[in-house]
Amino acid sequence: KVLNGVGKAVDATNKAADKASSFVKEKEIDKKAVKVAKTAEKGIKKAGNKLGEVAGEIVAGYKSKAGGASSKASGTSSKGRTAPDIIVDAKDITEHSNDFSQGKVWKNVINQAIPLMVAQLIQILYNVVDRIYIGHLPVIGSNALTGIGLVFPITTLVAAFTNLFSTGGVPLFSMARGAKEEKKAELILGQVVSLLTITSIVLMVLCYIFKRPVLFLFGASEETYVYADQYLKIYLLGTMFSVLSTGLNGFINAQGYPQKGMMTVMLGAVINLILDPIFIYGLHMGVYGAAIATVISQGVSFVWVVSFFIGKKTFYHIKKENLILKAGMVGKITSLGISGFVMQGTNCLVQIVCNKMLFMYGGDMYVGIMTVINSVREILSVPGSTLGSGAQPVLGYNYGAKQYERVRKAIRFTAVIGFLYMLVVWLAVIIFPKEILSVFTTDKTMISLGEHALKLYFFGFFFMSFQFVGQSTFTALGCAKRAVFFSIFRKVIIVVPLTIVLPMLGLGVEGVFIAEPISNAIGGLASFTTMYFTLYKKLPE
């Protein structure tokens, strides 16, 4: 950034000199003034050249320390260097700083994981804050919280379709950019905008038409449907805001503007955090207030994203001619994004089955308890999952560079730290279940019943660390199909059948909560063991 700034300063000084000279000639100022102006012009240009020299020395010194000095920076004179020269070297330095074959492996993994963790925690805060405020509503808190829980599968389904087109479009967009195919990149952007817009409208309309039968299918009762309906019919108004702001954010990051991408999430989260208590308590709007605050915050994020794509910073704009869908491109986008869709879609299926079985065997109260447990799991899983995600570029880079021992080190580090973190989290849940539940509700019955349920659900939570390591390694080393398989294996083949069968065997609601730790142990160990013997052990020495 410093070198980019110096480069721009060089340009600015040269332009200032030219303007000064032009002004003097146009105005026919007296000879004395002309002499002063010319002296100033020489001084400005000299200063610009000096800036170029200093920048060149910084570049050369940095590169020699990094072991990547080039003849351009160290073998040639830096005098009179131009802004583009300096900016090119700045980019080259950035590439050296992202060389994952250098430095300590664990530091590389942590440096990649922390930004991801912060971003995901902010995103989760965006969703969880509604539940916290609603759970503390007097009298209706537990039923209202249950109502919000019934909406989860619908919001997850919306996220699944967003993933389908976003995770399918962003890699294609990046490849087109890398190949300097600017028109193709803009075409991909336009296609994704159309797909996201059409999907959001269709989902909104269908959910409005079928919301009552769907919510009852998901486990609603007459008491909880009231609150689920209040939240959902407002929330659906912001479907397009949510889908487009989330779906297009990846295209901002893909252009090298991670701070802008982070702001998309932060703006929505902060505004939601501020507006929730105002609408829920201050204006006495209850569940309606939570939904309105969410839609407004999504709208702000949407405006932020759209303003980026119509602004001057982006090289890629949303153009009318690119919005017309082309079958070939739509096919490429959806085929690439199907794995993300499946992984989110299976989450939706698990939520539906859990809510339905809990309502059948325990009633509304246990659906509300599961809403709290899901919220706790979302928050506590983030460091473990982002550690695996952060390791992916490090694993992939070193695998490509044939630095196989560094690949093994990254896998070992991720596995050990992930396991230790999950173990500590499990112990914390076992020791402080009441305090954790109290964050989300003041209902004494919900807290009392929830303590046992929370301990059952999180039993052996550390096995999830093996799932994260296995799936992230598969993805990083080009075995994405195996990552998707083990996600489906754990959720669809293990969790869903167990959630249905165990309550029928006499375990009741406890069977629903026990299904999770069983799936964590079997799915996690299966994923890790397969990764260990098919990838880790087969890495060359």
C-alpha positions as CSV (number, residue, x, y, z in Angstrom):
1,K,0.0,0.0,0.0
2,V,2.9,2.4,0.9
3,L,4.5,1.7,-2.5
4,N,1.3,2.2,-4.4
5,G,0.9,5.5,-2.6
6,V,4.4,6.6,-3.6
7,G,3.7,5.6,-7.2
8,K,0.6,7.7,-7.2
9,A,2.6,10.6,-5.6
10,V,5.1,10.4,-8.5
11,D,2.2,10.7,-11.0
12,A,0.6,13.6,-9.1
13,T,3.9,15.6,-8.9
14,N,4.5,15.2,-12.6
15,K,0.9,16.2,-13.4
16,A,1.2,19.3,-11.1
17,A,4.4,20.3,-12.9
18,D,2.7,20.0,-16.3
19,K,-0.3,22.0,-15.2
20,A,1.9,24.8,-13.8
21,S,3.8,25.0,-17.1
22,S,0.6,25.1,-19.1
23,F,-1.0,27.7,-16.9
24,V,2.0,30.0,-17.3
25,K,1.9,29.7,-21.1
26,E,-1.9,30.2,-21.4
27,K,-2.0,33.3,-19.3
28,E,1.1,34.9,-20.8
29,I,2.4,35.8,-17.3
30,D,5.5,38.2,-17.1
31,K,9.0,36.8,-17.5
32,K,9.8,36.9,-13.8
33,A,6.7,34.8,-13.0
34,V,7.6,32.4,-15.8
35,K,11.1,32.0,-14.4
36,V,9.7,31.2,-10.9
37,A,7.2,28.8,-12.4
38,K,9.9,26.9,-14.4
39,T,12.0,26.7,-11.3
40,A,9.0,25.2,-9.4
41,E,8.4,22.8,-12.3
42,K,12.0,21.5,-12.1
43,G,11.8,21.2,-8.4
44,I,8.5,19.3,-8.5
45,K,9.9,16.9,-11.2
46,K,13.1,16.5,-9.2
47,A,11.0,15.6,-6.1
48,G,9.0,13.1,-8.1
49,N,12.2,11.5,-9.4
50,K,13.6,11.4,-5.9
51,L,10.4,9.6,-4.7
52,G,11.0,7.1,-7.5
53,E,14.6,6.5,-6.4
54,V,13.5,6.0,-2.8
55,A,10.7,3.6,-3.8
56,G,13.1,1.7,-6.0
57,E,15.5,1.3,-3.1
58,I,12.7,0.1,-0.8
59,V,11.6,-2.4,-3.4
60,A,15.2,-3.7,-4.0
61,G,15.9,-3.9,-0.2
62,Y,12.6,-5.7,0.5
63,K,13.1,-8.2,-2.3
64,S,16.7,-9.0,-1.3
65,K,15.5,-9.7,2.3
66,A,12.7,-11.9,1.0
67,G,15.2,-13.8,-1.2
68,G,13.3,-12.9,-4.3
69,A,15.3,-9.9,-5.7
70,S,14.9,-9.4,-9.4
71,S,17.2,-7.7,-11.9
72,K,14.5,-5.1,-12.4
73,A,14.7,-3.9,-8.9
74,S,18.3,-4.5,-7.9
75,G,20.2,-4.6,-11.1
76,T,19.0,-1.4,-12.7
77,S,19.1,2.2,-11.6
78,S,16.0,3.4,-9.8
79,K,16.4,6.9,-11.0
80,G,13.4,8.3,-12.8
81,R,11.2,5.3,-12.1
82,T,7.6,5.8,-13.0
83,A,4.4,5.1,-11.0
84,P,3.6,1.9,-13.0
85,D,7.1,0.6,-12.4
86,I,6.7,1.1,-8.7
87,I,3.2,-0.4,-8.6
88,V,4.3,-3.5,-10.5
89,D,7.0,-4.0,-7.9
90,A,4.5,-3.5,-5.1
91,K,2.4,-6.3,-6.6
92,D,5.4,-8.5,-6.9
93,I,6.2,-7.9,-3.2
94,T,2.6,-8.8,-2.3
95,E,3.0,-12.1,-4.2
96,H,6.2,-12.9,-2.2
97,S,4.3,-12.1,1.1
98,N,1.7,-14.7,0.0
99,D,4.3,-17.4,-0.7
100,F,3.0,-20.2,1.6
101,S,6.1,-22.3,0.9
102,Q,8.1,-19.8,3.0
103,G,7.9,-19.1,6.8
104,K,6.4,-21.2,9.5
105,V,3.5,-23.4,8.4
106,W,1.4,-22.8,11.5
107,K,1.7,-19.0,11.1
108,N,0.5,-19.2,7.5
109,V,-2.5,-21.3,8.5
110,I,-3.4,-18.9,11.4
111,N,-2.9,-15.8,9.2
112,Q,-5.4,-17.2,6.7
113,A,-7.9,-18.5,9.3
114,I,-8.3,-15.4,11.5
115,P,-9.9,-13.1,8.8
116,L,-12.2,-15.9,7.9
117,M,-13.2,-16.5,11.5
118,V,-13.9,-12.8,12.1
119,A,-16.0,-12.6,8.9
120,Q,-18.0,-15.8,9.8
121,L,-18.6,-14.7,13.4
122,I,-19.9,-11.3,12.1
123,Q,-22.2,-13.2,9.7
124,I,-23.5,-15.5,12.5
125,L,-24.0,-12.5,14.8
126,Y,-26.2,-11.1,12.1
127,N,-28.5,-14.1,12.4
128,V,-28.2,-15.0,16.1
129,V,-28.9,-11.5,17.5
130,D,-32.6,-11.7,16.6
131,R,-32.9,-15.0,18.5
132,I,-31.3,-13.5,21.6
133,Y,-33.6,-10.4,21.7
134,I,-36.7,-12.4,20.9
135,G,-35.9,-15.1,23.5
136,H,-35.9,-12.4,26.2
137,L,-39.4,-11.1,25.4
138,P,-41.6,-11.3,28.5
139,V,-44.4,-13.9,28.5
140,I,-44.1,-14.9,24.8
141,G,-40.3,-15.4,24.7
142,S,-40.1,-19.2,24.5
143,N,-43.0,-19.6,21.9
144,A,-41.6,-16.7,19.8
145,L,-38.1,-18.3,19.9
146,T,-39.7,-21.6,18.7
147,G,-41.4,-19.7,15.9
148,I,-38.1,-18.2,14.7
149,G,-36.6,-21.8,14.8
150,L,-39.3,-23.0,12.5
151,V,-38.2,-20.4,9.9
152,F,-34.6,-21.7,9.9
153,P,-35.0,-24.3,7.2
154,I,-36.5,-21.7,4.8
155,T,-33.6,-19.2,5.4
156,T,-31.2,-22.2,5.0
157,L,-32.8,-23.1,1.7
158,V,-32.5,-19.5,0.5
159,A,-28.8,-19.6,1.4
160,A,-28.4,-22.9,-0.5
161,F,-29.7,-21.3,-3.7
162,T,-27.5,-18.3,-3.1
163,N,-24.5,-20.7,-2.8
164,L,-25.5,-22.5,-6.0
165,F,-25.0,-19.5,-8.2
166,S,-22.4,-17.6,-6.1
167,T,-19.9,-20.4,-5.5
168,G,-20.4,-21.5,-9.1
169,G,-19.9,-18.0,-10.6
170,V,-17.0,-16.6,-8.6
171,P,-14.4,-19.3,-9.7
172,L,-15.4,-18.8,-13.4
173,F,-15.2,-15.0,-12.9
174,S,-11.7,-15.3,-11.4
175,M,-10.5,-17.6,-14.2
176,A,-11.8,-15.2,-16.8
177,R,-10.0,-12.3,-15.1
178,G,-6.8,-14.3,-14.9
179,A,-7.1,-15.0,-18.6
180,K,-7.7,-11.3,-19.3
181,E,-11.1,-12.1,-20.8
182,E,-12.8,-9.0,-19.4
183,K,-16.0,-9.3,-21.5
184,K,-16.4,-12.9,-20.4
185,A,-15.9,-11.9,-16.7
186,E,-18.6,-9.3,-17.1
187,L,-20.9,-11.8,-18.8
188,I,-20.5,-14.2,-15.8
189,L,-21.3,-11.4,-13.4
190,G,-24.4,-10.5,-15.3
191,Q,-25.6,-14.1,-15.5
192,V,-25.2,-14.6,-11.8
193,V,-27.1,-11.3,-11.1
194,S,-30.0,-12.6,-13.2
195,L,-30.0,-16.0,-11.7
196,L,-29.9,-14.6,-8.1
197,T,-32.7,-12.1,-8.9
198,I,-35.0,-14.7,-10.5
199,T,-34.4,-17.2,-7.8
200,S,-35.1,-14.8,-5.0
201,I,-38.4,-13.7,-6.5
202,V,-39.5,-17.3,-7.2
203,L,-38.6,-18.4,-3.6
204,M,-40.3,-15.3,-2.1
205,V,-43.5,-16.0,-4.0
206,L,-43.6,-19.7,-3.3
207,C,-42.9,-19.2,0.4
208,Y,-45.7,-16.6,0.6
209,I,-48.2,-19.0,-1.1
210,F,-47.3,-22.1,0.9
211,K,-46.0,-20.7,4.2
212,R,-48.8,-22.1,6.4
213,P,-48.6,-25.8,5.2
214,V,-44.8,-25.6,5.0
215,L,-44.4,-24.2,8.6
216,F,-46.8,-26.9,9.9
217,L,-44.8,-29.5,8.0
218,F,-41.7,-28.2,9.8
219,G,-43.3,-28.7,13.2
220,A,-45.4,-25.7,14.0
221,S,-48.4,-25.7,16.3
222,E,-51.2,-23.1,16.3
223,E,-49.4,-21.3,19.2
224,T,-46.0,-21.1,17.5
225,Y,-47.2,-20.6,13.9
226,V,-48.4,-17.1,14.9
227,Y,-44.8,-16.0,15.6
228,A,-43.3,-17.9,12.7
229,D,-45.8,-16.2,10.4
230,Q,-45.1,-12.8,11.8
231,Y,-41.4,-13.1,11.3
232,L,-41.5,-14.9,7.9
233,K,-43.9,-12.6,6.1
234,I,-41.7,-9.6,6.8
235,Y,-38.4,-11.5,6.3
236,L,-39.5,-12.6,2.9
237,L,-39.7,-9.0,1.7
238,G,-36.0,-8.8,2.0
239,T,-35.2,-12.0,0.1
240,M,-33.8,-10.2,-2.9
241,F,-31.7,-8.0,-0.6
242,S,-30.3,-11.0,1.2
243,V,-29.7,-13.1,-1.9
244,L,-28.0,-10.4,-4.0
245,S,-25.9,-8.9,-1.2
246,T,-24.6,-12.3,-0.1
247,G,-24.3,-13.8,-3.6
248,L,-22.5,-10.8,-5.2
249,N,-20.1,-10.2,-2.3
250,G,-17.8,-13.0,-3.6
251,F,-17.3,-11.0,-6.8
252,I,-16.1,-8.0,-4.8
253,N,-13.5,-10.2,-2.9
254,A,-12.5,-11.8,-6.2
255,Q,-11.5,-8.4,-7.6
256,G,-9.1,-7.9,-4.6
257,Y,-11.3,-5.8,-2.4
258,P,-11.6,-7.9,0.8
259,Q,-12.2,-4.8,3.0
260,K,-15.2,-3.9,0.8
261,G,-16.5,-7.4,1.0
262,M,-16.1,-7.4,4.8
263,M,-18.0,-4.1,5.0
264,T,-21.0,-5.8,3.3
265,V,-21.3,-8.1,6.2
266,M,-20.3,-5.7,8.9
267,L,-22.8,-3.0,7.8
268,G,-25.7,-5.4,8.0
269,A,-24.6,-6.9,11.3
270,V,-24.0,-3.6,13.1
271,I,-27.3,-2.0,11.8
272,N,-29.2,-5.1,12.8
273,L,-27.6,-5.1,16.3
274,I,-28.6,-1.4,16.7
275,L,-32.1,-1.6,15.3
276,D,-33.2,-4.9,17.0
277,P,-33.7,-3.4,20.5
278,I,-35.2,-0.2,19.1
279,F,-37.9,-2.0,17.1
280,I,-38.4,-5.0,19.5
281,Y,-38.5,-3.2,22.8
282,G,-38.4,0.6,22.1
283,L,-41.3,0.5,19.6
284,H,-42.9,-2.6,21.2
285,M,-43.1,-4.4,17.9
286,G,-41.8,-7.8,19.2
287,V,-41.2,-10.4,16.5
288,Y,-42.4,-8.0,13.7
289,G,-39.6,-5.6,14.9
290,A,-36.9,-8.2,14.7
291,A,-37.9,-9.0,11.1
292,I,-38.1,-5.3,10.1
293,A,-34.7,-4.7,11.6
294,T,-33.3,-7.7,9.6
295,V,-34.8,-6.5,6.3
296,I,-33.5,-3.0,6.7
297,S,-30.0,-4.2,7.5
298,Q,-30.1,-6.5,4.5
299,G,-31.3,-3.6,2.4
300,V,-28.3,-1.5,3.5
301,S,-25.9,-4.3,2.6
302,F,-27.7,-4.6,-0.8
303,V,-27.2,-0.9,-1.5
304,W,-23.6,-1.1,-0.5
305,V,-22.9,-4.0,-3.0
306,V,-24.8,-2.4,-5.8
307,S,-23.1,0.9,-5.3
308,F,-19.8,-0.9,-5.7
309,F,-20.7,-2.4,-9.0
310,I,-22.0,0.9,-10.4
311,G,-19.1,2.9,-9.0
312,K,-15.7,3.8,-10.3
313,K,-13.5,1.3,-8.3
314,T,-14.7,-1.8,-10.1
315,F,-13.5,-2.7,-13.6
316,Y,-16.6,-5.0,-14.1
317,H,-20.0,-3.5,-14.3
318,I,-23.5,-5.0,-14.4
319,K,-24.6,-4.4,-18.0
320,K,-28.1,-5.0,-19.6
321,E,-26.8,-7.2,-22.4
322,N,-25.2,-9.6,-19.9
323,L,-28.4,-10.1,-17.9
324,I,-30.0,-12.2,-20.7
325,L,-29.4,-15.8,-19.6
326,K,-27.4,-18.0,-21.9
327,A,-27.9,-21.8,-21.4
328,G,-24.3,-22.7,-21.8
329,M,-23.0,-20.3,-19.2
330,V,-25.9,-21.1,-16.8
331,G,-24.9,-24.8,-17.1
332,K,-21.3,-24.1,-16.2
333,I,-22.2,-21.9,-13.2
334,T,-24.7,-24.4,-11.7
335,S,-22.5,-27.4,-12.3
336,L,-19.6,-25.7,-10.4
337,G,-21.9,-24.5,-7.6
338,I,-23.8,-27.7,-7.0
339,S,-21.5,-28.9,-4.1
340,G,-22.2,-25.7,-2.1
341,F,-25.9,-26.1,-2.8
342,V,-25.9,-29.8,-1.6
343,M,-24.0,-29.0,1.6
344,Q,-26.5,-26.2,2.5
345,G,-29.4,-28.2,1.3
346,T,-28.6,-31.1,3.6
347,N,-28.5,-28.7,6.5
348,C,-32.0,-27.7,5.6
349,L,-33.1,-31.3,5.6
350,V,-31.6,-32.0,9.0
351,Q,-33.3,-29.0,10.5
352,I,-36.7,-30.0,9.1
353,V,-36.4,-33.6,10.4
354,C,-35.1,-32.5,13.9
355,N,-37.9,-29.9,14.3
356,K,-40.6,-32.4,13.2
357,M,-39.5,-35.2,15.5
358,L,-39.0,-32.9,18.5
359,F,-42.5,-31.5,18.0
360,M,-43.9,-35.0,17.8
361,Y,-42.2,-36.3,20.9
362,G,-41.7,-33.2,23.0
363,G,-43.8,-30.3,21.8
364,D,-43.1,-26.7,21.1
365,M,-40.7,-26.3,24.1
366,Y,-38.2,-28.7,22.6
367,V,-38.3,-27.1,19.1
368,G,-37.4,-23.8,21.0
369,I,-34.5,-25.6,22.8
370,M,-33.2,-26.9,19.5
371,T,-33.3,-23.3,18.2
372,V,-31.0,-22.3,21.0
373,I,-28.7,-25.3,20.6
374,N,-28.3,-24.7,16.9
375,S,-27.4,-21.1,17.7
376,V,-24.8,-22.2,20.2
377,R,-23.4,-24.8,17.7
378,E,-23.1,-22.2,14.9
379,I,-21.0,-19.9,17.1
380,L,-18.8,-22.5,18.8
381,S,-18.1,-24.3,15.5
382,V,-16.7,-21.2,13.7
383,P,-13.0,-21.3,14.9
384,G,-12.8,-25.1,14.2
385,S,-14.3,-24.8,10.7
386,T,-12.4,-21.6,9.7
387,L,-9.1,-23.3,10.9
388,G,-9.8,-25.9,8.2
389,S,-10.8,-23.3,5.6
390,G,-7.7,-21.2,6.5
391,A,-5.5,-24.3,5.9
392,Q,-6.8,-24.9,2.4
393,P,-4.8,-22.3,0.5
394,V,-1.7,-23.3,2.5
395,L,-2.2,-27.0,1.7
396,G,-3.0,-26.4,-2.0
397,Y,0.0,-24.0,-2.5
398,N,2.5,-26.3,-0.9
399,Y,1.1,-29.4,-2.7
400,G,1.5,-27.5,-6.0
401,A,5.0,-26.5,-5.0
402,K,5.8,-30.1,-4.2
403,Q,6.6,-29.1,-0.6
404,Y,5.0,-32.3,0.7
405,E,6.4,-32.2,4.3
406,R,4.9,-28.7,4.7
407,V,1.6,-30.2,3.5
408,R,1.9,-32.9,6.3
409,K,2.8,-30.2,8.9
410,A,-0.3,-28.1,7.9
411,I,-2.6,-31.2,8.2
412,R,-1.1,-32.2,11.6
413,F,-1.3,-28.6,13.0
414,T,-4.9,-28.2,11.9
415,A,-5.9,-31.6,13.3
416,V,-4.2,-31.0,16.7
417,I,-5.3,-27.4,17.3
418,G,-8.8,-28.1,16.0
419,F,-9.1,-31.2,18.3
420,L,-7.9,-29.2,21.4
421,Y,-10.2,-26.3,20.6
422,M,-13.3,-28.6,20.2
423,L,-12.3,-30.4,23.4
424,V,-12.2,-27.2,25.4
425,V,-15.5,-26.1,23.9
426,W,-17.1,-29.5,24.9
427,L,-15.8,-29.1,28.5
428,A,-17.2,-25.5,28.7
429,V,-20.6,-26.7,27.5
430,I,-20.6,-29.5,30.1
431,I,-19.6,-27.2,32.9
432,F,-21.7,-24.1,32.0
433,P,-24.9,-25.2,30.2
434,K,-27.2,-23.0,32.3
435,E,-25.1,-19.9,31.7
436,I,-25.0,-20.6,27.9
437,L,-28.7,-21.1,27.7
438,S,-29.4,-18.0,29.7
439,V,-27.9,-15.9,27.0
440,F,-30.8,-16.8,24.7
441,T,-33.8,-17.1,27.1
442,T,-35.1,-16.3,30.6
443,D,-37.7,-19.1,30.6
444,K,-36.8,-21.3,33.5
445,T,-38.5,-24.4,32.1
446,M,-36.6,-24.0,28.8
447,I,-33.3,-23.6,30.7
448,S,-34.0,-26.6,32.9
449,L,-34.9,-29.0,30.1
450,G,-32.3,-27.5,27.8
451,E,-29.3,-28.2,30.2
452,H,-29.6,-32.0,29.7
453,A,-30.4,-31.6,25.9
454,L,-27.3,-29.4,25.4
455,K,-25.0,-31.9,27.2
456,L,-26.4,-34.7,25.1
457,Y,-26.1,-32.8,21.8
458,F,-22.5,-31.7,22.4
459,F,-21.3,-35.0,23.8
460,G,-18.1,-35.9,21.9
461,F,-18.2,-32.5,20.1
462,F,-14.4,-32.8,19.5
463,F,-15.0,-35.5,16.9
464,M,-16.2,-32.7,14.6
465,S,-12.6,-31.5,14.4
466,F,-11.8,-34.7,12.4
467,Q,-14.6,-33.9,10.0
468,F,-13.3,-30.3,9.4
469,V,-9.7,-31.5,8.8
470,G,-10.8,-34.3,6.5
471,Q,-13.1,-32.2,4.4
472,S,-10.7,-29.2,4.1
473,T,-7.8,-31.4,3.1
474,F,-9.9,-33.2,0.4
475,T,-11.0,-29.8,-1.0
476,A,-7.5,-28.2,-0.9
477,L,-5.9,-31.2,-2.7
478,G,-8.5,-31.4,-5.5
479,C,-10.8,-34.1,-4.1
480,A,-13.9,-31.9,-3.6
481,K,-16.2,-34.8,-4.5
482,R,-15.0,-36.7,-1.4
483,A,-15.6,-33.6,0.7
484,V,-19.2,-33.4,-0.5
485,F,-19.7,-37.2,0.0
486,F,-18.6,-37.1,3.6
487,S,-20.8,-34.1,4.3
488,I,-23.8,-36.0,2.8
489,F,-22.7,-39.2,4.6
490,R,-22.7,-37.6,8.0
491,K,-26.0,-35.6,7.6
492,V,-28.2,-37.6,5.3
493,I,-27.0,-41.2,5.8
494,I,-26.4,-41.0,9.6
495,V,-28.1,-38.0,11.2
496,V,-31.5,-38.1,9.4
497,P,-32.2,-41.8,9.8
498,L,-31.0,-41.8,13.5
499,T,-33.1,-38.7,14.2
500,I,-36.2,-40.6,13.0
501,V,-35.4,-44.1,14.4
502,L,-34.0,-43.5,17.9
503,P,-37.1,-41.7,19.2
504,M,-39.2,-44.6,17.9
505,L,-37.0,-47.1,19.8
506,G,-38.1,-45.5,23.1
507,L,-35.6,-42.7,23.5
508,G,-38.1,-40.0,22.7
509,V,-36.6,-36.5,22.4
510,E,-33.3,-37.7,23.8
511,G,-32.9,-39.8,20.6
512,V,-33.0,-36.6,18.5
513,F,-30.2,-35.0,20.5
514,I,-28.1,-38.3,20.7
515,A,-28.2,-38.6,16.9
516,E,-25.8,-35.6,16.6
517,P,-22.8,-37.0,18.7
518,I,-23.2,-40.4,17.0
519,S,-22.9,-38.8,13.6
520,N,-20.0,-36.7,14.7
521,A,-18.0,-39.7,15.8
522,I,-18.8,-42.0,12.9
523,G,-18.7,-39.2,10.2
524,G,-15.7,-37.4,11.6
525,L,-13.6,-40.5,12.0
526,A,-14.6,-41.9,8.6
527,S,-13.7,-38.6,6.9
528,F,-10.3,-38.2,8.7
529,T,-9.3,-41.9,8.4
530,T,-10.1,-41.9,4.6
531,M,-8.1,-38.7,4.2
532,Y,-5.2,-40.1,6.3
533,F,-4.8,-43.3,4.3
534,T,-5.7,-42.0,0.8
535,L,-3.9,-38.6,0.9
536,Y,-1.6,-38.0,3.9
537,K,0.1,-41.4,3.8
538,K,0.5,-41.3,0.0
539,L,2.3,-37.9,-0.1
540,P,5.8,-38.3,-1.4
541,E,8.7,-37.9,1.0
